[in-house]
Amino acid sequence: MKRSRGDLDRAEFAREVEAARGIDGRRTARTVDADPSAEPPWPAAEFVPGPTLRERITREGPLPPHTVPRLAADLAEGLAAIHACGVVHRGLDPDHVVLTDDGPRIVGIAHAPRTPPEPTDPAACAYLSPEQLRTPDLVTRATDVFSLGSVLAFAATGSGPFEATSTATVVHRITSEPPALTGLARYPDLRGLVAACLAKEPGERPTAEALLERLSATTPRPGTAPADAPPAGTFARKWRPTRRTALLAATAVAATALAVPAYLLRDSAPAARSPAPDDASPTRDATRPAARLTGHTGPVTCLAFAPDNRVLASGGADRTVRLWDTVEARETATCEGHAGAVRAVAYSPHDRTLFTGGDDGTLRTWDARTGAARGELATYKGTFDGVRCLAVHPEGAAVAVGVGSRIELVDPATGRSRATLTGHTGRMSWVAFSPDGTMLASVAA
C-alpha cells in the first residue's frame, strides 16, 4: 500500500532524529528526545545558555577580528560532526548559533516535518542557499556550507552578504548576484574561504571537513592565545613586534608626534668614535633599535611607559605582562594571571598601580614597581567581551575601560562602574583622556 506524504515525512523525521542523537555535542546542541508519531511530531534538544550570534552582534556590533577565524573553525567543526552522522541542518543562520562560555554551539539540528518555507521577511531567507530557494526538498551538505559562509560574513561585518529590504531582492541576490564581501577586506584569508562557501553551484563549495582542516592549520584552537596584533598605525608598520620580541626603538617618525625619550637615543658606543660621513647625522641612527627586549612567547599586543619613564610594561598574547627596566634594558618582573591574551596596559599617574585588561574579560591591577598582583578589579563576562583598551584619568580619578562596543568608567579603587558610555556600533579599540582630564576620546573598529 502506498504511504502518504505525511507518513514518509514522519519516517524521515524518525531517521533524522536517530541520526542526530549520535552527533558529537562539543559544537552542537544534543538531541535528547523526540516523538515522530505525535500530532504534531516534535523534537527536543538540550538547552544551551547564551545569546545567539544575532543577539550578540545586534547589541555590540561585529565580532573582534581575532575571534572570527576561531568562530569559523568551531562552526566548521560542528557542521562536520552533523554531516558525519548523515544529517543536513538546512537552516543554519545567526539565530541558530549560540555563543556560550565554552564557544559557539549550533542548535536547531533535528527538524519536525514541515512544508517548504515561504518566507515573507527578508531576514528569514537571507541565509538560504540558491538550491533551497529553487527546490527546497533537494538540499545537501553543500547547502549548510553556503549558509555557513553567510553566517561568517555576518559575524565579521554585522550584515549578511545578500541582505536587502525586500524578500524578492534577497532571493535575486542569492540566486543571481555575487555576495557583498567588501567588509571582509581586513580578513584576506577568510574572505577567500567565505567566497568559496558562497559559490552558486553546490559542487563548487568545499566540504565542512575540508574547511575544518584548512582552518585548523591556521587558527588557534581553544586553550591557545590568539595571534593577532593591534591595528597597525604609522609606528606599528615601522616596528611590528615579532612573535618573540618587543623593541625599544627610537624611530625617525617625528611627523607622527611620538615623543622619543632621551635615554633611548643615547649612544651606547664608546666615547671615542670615528668621524661621521659627511652625509650622516653625528647622532645615533634613529631608524635602529636602541635595545631589544626578549621574553614574550607570543605577539606583543600593547605597551605603556610608567610616568617616571623608568619602566615599560608590555602585554602579550602569551597571557603575561612583563615589566622592563628601560635604562638597563632588562626584564624586572613577569605578571601572570590573565586567562587570555593581554590587550591593554595603563599606569596610574602616581607610578603606584598598573592596570591591565585582556580577552578573558577581566580588569586587573598590579604593583607598578614590583609586578606583584593586587587582584581582579572588575570582570565582564559577556560572550566575546574582552577588555581591549584602557586609559587612566590624569589625576587617577577613573579608569576608562573599553569593553565590547561600550566604555565603562570605573572607580580605580573598587572597580565599580560609575558610568557606561555607549554610541559605538563596533568593537572598542582605543580610548584616551585629554591632558586636563575634561574630555575622553574613543575609537571603535
C-alpha positions in Angstrom: 0.0 0.0 0.0 1.3 3.4 -0.9 2.2 5.5 2.1 1.1 9.2 2.3 3.5 12.1 2.1 2.8 12.6 5.9 3.8 9.1 6.7 7.0 9.5 4.6 7.8 12.7 6.4 7.4 11.1 9.8 9.6 8.2 8.8 12.3 10.6 7.5 12.0 12.6 10.7 12.4 9.5 12.8 15.6 8.6 10.9 16.9 12.1 11.3 16.3 12.2 15.0 18.0 8.8 15.5 21.0 10.0 13.5 21.1 13.4 15.3 21.3 11.5 18.7 24.8 10.4 17.6 26.2 13.8 16.8 29.2 14.9 18.8 27.9 17.7 21.1 31.1 19.7 21.5 29.9 22.3 19.0 26.2 21.3 18.7 23.2 21.1 20.9 22.4 17.4 21.6 19.0 16.0 20.5 17.7 14.4 23.7 14.1 13.3 22.8 11.5 13.2 20.0 8.1 11.7 19.2 7.7 11.2 15.4 4.2 9.8 16.0 2.8 12.8 17.9 0.4 15.3 16.4 2.4 17.4 15.5 5.7 15.5 15.7 8.3 17.1 17.9 12.0 17.0 18.7 13.7 18.2 22.0 17.2 19.4 22.3 19.3 20.3 25.3 19.2 23.9 26.5 22.3 25.8 25.5 22.7 29.0 27.6 24.0 32.2 26.0 23.0 34.8 23.4 22.6 33.9 19.8 25.1 35.3 17.3 22.4 37.7 16.0 21.6 38.9 19.5 25.3 39.5 20.3 26.0 41.4 17.1 22.8 43.4 17.3 23.8 44.5 20.8 27.5 45.1 20.3 28.4 45.1 16.6 30.7 42.8 14.6 32.9 40.3 16.5 36.5 41.3 17.3 38.8 40.4 14.4 40.8 37.7 16.3 37.6 35.7 17.2 36.2 35.4 13.6 38.6 32.8 12.3 38.2 30.8 15.5 34.4 31.0 15.2 34.7 29.8 11.6 36.8 26.8 12.7 34.3 26.0 15.6 31.3 26.1 13.3 33.0 24.1 10.6 33.7 21.5 13.3 30.1 21.5 14.3 28.9 21.1 10.7 31.4 18.3 10.1 30.0 16.4 13.1 26.4 16.9 11.9 27.3 15.8 8.3 29.3 12.8 9.6 26.0 11.4 11.0 24.2 11.8 7.7 22.2 14.9 8.8 21.8 18.2 7.0 20.9 21.2 9.2 19.0 23.1 6.4 18.6 26.2 8.5 21.9 27.5 9.7 21.8 31.2 10.4 22.8 33.7 13.1 19.8 32.6 15.2 20.9 29.0 15.2 24.4 29.8 16.6 24.5 30.2 20.4 27.6 31.8 22.0 28.4 30.0 25.2 31.3 30.4 27.7 32.9 27.3 26.1 32.5 28.5 22.5 29.8 28.6 19.8 27.2 25.8 19.5 24.9 25.0 16.6 21.3 24.5 17.6 18.1 23.5 15.8 19.5 20.4 14.2 16.6 18.0 14.1 13.5 19.4 12.3 9.9 18.3 12.6 8.3 17.5 9.2 7.1 20.7 7.6 6.2 22.1 4.2 8.9 24.1 2.4 9.0 27.6 3.9 7.7 30.6 2.0 9.4 33.4 4.0 7.9 36.9 3.7 10.5 38.5 6.0 13.8 39.2 4.1 15.8 38.1 7.1 14.1 34.7 7.0 15.7 33.8 3.7 18.9 35.8 3.7 21.0 32.7 4.7 19.4 30.1 2.5 21.3 28.6 -0.5 20.3 29.1 -4.1 19.1 25.5 -4.4 17.0 25.8 -1.3 15.2 28.8 -2.9 14.7 26.9 -6.1 14.0 23.4 -4.9 13.6 23.3 -1.1 13.3 19.5 -0.9 16.6 18.9 -2.6 19.2 20.0 -0.1 22.6 18.5 0.6 25.6 19.1 2.9 26.7 21.8 0.5 23.5 23.7 1.4 24.8 24.1 5.0 28.2 25.2 3.8 26.6 28.0 1.8 24.7 29.1 4.9 28.0 29.0 6.9 29.6 31.4 4.5 26.8 33.9 5.0 26.9 33.5 8.8 30.7 34.1 8.9 30.3 37.3 6.8 27.6 38.5 9.2 29.8 37.7 12.2 32.7 39.7 10.8 30.9 42.7 9.3 27.5 42.9 11.1 25.5 42.2 7.9 24.8 39.3 5.7 26.3 39.2 2.1 22.8 39.2 0.5 20.8 41.4 2.8 18.1 43.7 1.3 14.9 45.3 2.4 12.6 43.1 0.3 12.4 39.3 0.0 12.4 39.5 -3.8 15.7 41.4 -3.8 17.3 38.9 -1.3 16.2 36.0 -3.4 17.6 37.6 -6.6 20.9 38.4 -4.9 21.3 34.9 -3.6 20.5 33.2 -6.9 22.0 35.7 -9.4 24.4 38.2 -7.9 27.9 37.8 -6.3 28.0 38.2 -2.5 28.8 41.6 -0.9 32.1 40.8 0.8 33.9 44.2 0.8 33.6 44.3 4.6 35.9 41.3 4.7 38.9 43.2 3.3 40.8 43.0 6.6 40.4 39.2 6.5 42.1 38.3 3.2 42.3 34.6 4.0 38.8 34.4 5.5 37.4 36.3 2.5 38.6 33.7 0.1 37.2 30.9 2.2 33.8 32.6 2.6 33.7 33.3 -1.2 34.3 29.6 -1.8 31.4 28.7 0.5 29.1 31.0 -1.3 29.6 29.5 -4.8 26.3 29.3 -6.6 26.9 25.7 -7.7 26.8 23.2 -4.7 29.6 21.1 -6.3 32.0 24.0 -6.3 31.8 24.5 -2.5 34.3 22.9 -0.1 33.0 20.4 2.4 32.8 21.2 6.1 35.6 18.7 6.7 37.8 20.5 4.2 37.0 23.8 5.8 37.9 22.5 9.2 41.2 21.1 8.0 42.1 24.4 6.4 41.1 26.5 9.3 42.7 24.2 11.9 46.0 24.7 10.3 45.9 28.5 10.7 43.6 29.2 13.6 44.4 29.0 17.3 42.1 26.4 19.0 40.7 26.7 22.5 43.4 27.0 25.0 45.8 28.8 22.8 46.4 32.6 22.5 45.1 34.5 19.5 47.8 35.7 17.2 46.5 39.0 16.1 48.3 42.3 16.7 46.8 45.7 17.3 45.5 47.8 14.4 48.5 49.0 12.5 49.4 52.7 12.5 52.5 54.5 11.3 54.5 53.3 14.3 53.2 49.7 14.1 54.1 49.5 10.5 57.7 50.5 11.1 58.2 48.4 14.3 55.8 45.5 14.2 56.6 43.2 17.1 57.8 39.7 16.1 56.4 36.6 17.9 59.2 36.6 20.5 60.5 40.2 20.6 59.5 43.6 21.9 61.5 46.5 20.6 62.5 49.6 22.4 63.0 51.8 19.3 63.9 55.3 18.5 62.4 55.9 15.1 62.5 58.7 12.6 58.8 59.4 12.7 58.7 63.0 14.0 55.6 63.7 11.8 53.6 61.3 14.0 54.3 63.3 17.1 55.6 60.3 19.0 58.0 61.6 21.7 61.2 59.5 22.0 62.8 59.7 25.5 66.4 60.8 25.5 67.7 57.7 27.1 66.6 55.7 24.1 68.6 57.9 21.8 71.7 57.6 23.9 74.7 56.3 22.0 75.9 53.0 23.5 79.2 53.1 21.7 82.5 54.2 23.5 83.2 57.9 23.6 86.0 57.6 21.0 84.4 57.1 17.7 85.2 57.5 14.0 84.2 60.8 12.3 80.7 60.5 10.8 80.5 60.6 7.0 79.6 63.9 5.5 76.0 62.8 4.7 75.3 61.2 8.1 74.0 62.7 11.3 76.5 62.8 14.2 73.8 61.5 16.5 72.5 57.9 16.8 70.8 56.4 13.7 67.2 56.9 14.7 66.0 54.1 12.5 67.8 51.4 14.5 66.7 49.8 17.8 68.4 51.2 20.9 67.6 48.0 22.8 66.0 44.6 22.2 63.8 43.2 24.9 63.1 39.4 24.6 60.9 37.2 26.7 57.4 37.1 25.3 56.5 33.8 23.7 53.7 35.3 21.6 52.9 38.6 19.8 53.3 41.7 21.8 49.9 43.3 21.9 50.2 46.5 24.0 52.7 48.8 25.7 52.8 51.6 28.3 55.5 53.6 29.9 55.4 54.4 33.6 55.1 58.1 34.4 58.8 58.2 35.5 59.9 56.7 32.2 62.0 54.1 34.0 59.7 51.1 33.5 58.0 49.8 30.3 55.1 47.4 30.6 54.3 45.1 27.7 51.3 42.8 27.4 51.3 39.8 25.1 49.2 37.0 23.5 51.1 34.7 25.8 48.8 35.9 28.6 51.6 37.7 30.5 52.5 41.3 31.3 56.2 42.0 31.5 58.0 44.9 33.2 61.2 46.2 31.7 63.9 48.5 33.2 64.4 50.8 30.2 67.8 52.1 31.4 69.4 48.7 31.9 67.3 47.1 29.1 66.3 44.0 31.2 63.1 42.4 32.4 62.3 43.0 36.1 59.1 41.1 36.5 56.6 38.8 34.8 53.0 39.2 35.8 50.8 36.2 35.3 47.0 35.9 36.0 45.1 36.6 32.8 43.4 33.6 31.2 43.6 35.1 27.7 45.8 37.5 25.7 46.5 40.8 27.4 45.2 43.6 25.2 45.7 46.8 27.3 48.1 48.2 29.9 48.0 51.6 31.6 49.7 53.2 34.6 48.2 55.3 37.3 49.6 58.8 37.2 51.4 58.3 40.5 53.5 55.2 39.5 51.8 53.0 42.0 49.4 50.9 40.1 49.4 49.1 36.7 46.0 48.3 35.2 45.7 45.5 32.6 42.9 44.1 30.6 42.5 41.2 28.2 40.4 38.7 26.3 39.4 36.9 29.5 37.1 39.9 30.2 39.0 40.9 33.4 40.5 44.2 34.6 43.4 43.5 36.9 45.8 45.6 39.0 49.5 45.1 39.8 52.1 46.9 41.9 53.7 49.2 39.3 57.2 48.7 40.6 57.4 45.0 41.7 54.7 43.5 39.4 53.0 41.8 42.4 49.4 41.0 41.7 46.9 43.1 43.6 43.8 41.3 42.3 40.9 41.3 39.8 39.4 44.8 39.9 36.4 44.0 37.6 35.0 41.2 35.4 33.0 41.5 32.2 31.5 38.1 31.5 29.5 38.7 28.3 30.4 36.3 25.5 33.3 37.6 23.4 33.5 40.5 25.9 37.2 41.4 26.4 39.0 44.5 27.7 40.6 45.9 24.5 41.7 49.3 25.7 42.4 51.3 28.8 43.0 54.9 29.8 43.6 56.3 33.3 42.4 59.8 34.2 45.4 62.2 34.5 44.6 62.7 38.2 43.8 59.0 38.7 40.1 59.7 39.3 38.8 57.0 37.0 39.8 54.3 34.5 38.1 54.2 31.1 37.7 50.5 30.1 36.8 49.7 26.5 34.6 46.6 26.6 32.6 45.4 23.6 31.2 48.5 21.9 31.0 50.5 25.2 33.2 52.3 27.7 32.9 51.7 31.4 34.2 54.5 33.7 35.5 52.6 36.6 36.4 53.6 40.1 40.2 52.7 40.3 39.8 51.7 44.0 36.7 49.5 43.9 36.3 48.5 40.3 32.7 49.7 40.3 31.3 51.3 37.2 30.4 54.9 37.6 29.0 55.4 34.1 28.6 53.4 30.9 29.2 55.3 27.7 27.6 54.0 24.5 27.2 55.1 20.9 29.7 52.9 19.0 28.5 50.0 17.0 31.9 48.3 16.5 34.4 46.8 18.9 36.3 49.3 21.1 39.9 49.7 20.0 41.3 52.9 21.5 40.4 55.3 24.3 42.2 58.3 25.7 41.7 61.2 28.2 42.7 64.7 27.3 45.7 66.0 29.3 43.4 68.1 31.6 41.0 65.2 32.1 38.0 67.1 30.8 37.4 65.0 27.6 37.5 61.4 26.6 38.1 60.2 23.1 37.4 56.7 21.8 37.7 54.7 18.6 35.8 51.5 17.6 36.7 49.2 14.7 
